[in-house]
Amino acid sequence: MNIRVEYVDKEIIGDDLQGIYDPDQLLIQIKEGMNADNTRLVLWHELCHVIESLAALSISESGICIFSTGFIQIMTDNRELARWSFGDG
């Protein structure tokens, strides 16, 4: 499965959102113009929604926030684990 990621103008997803996942199109849209750390966090937040959708789970928005923030923190604090998991490229 290929999940597409698009960086879009805020008018496309709304002022109150930084990202959104469309399970019908397998598409994540992220508001462009954010700094790298925030963009990374929003991407992983939306990826958690992908997993939630694929596994037919029902996770609260605060639960999604906890998982995505925790994942980013673990990978940031453990760069060797991140490199081992995802490679150098």
Secondary structure by P-SEA (a helix, b strand, c coil): cbbbbbbcccccccccccccccccccbbbbbccccaaaaaaaaaaaaaaaaaaaacccccaaaaaaaaaaaaaaaaacaaaaaaacccc
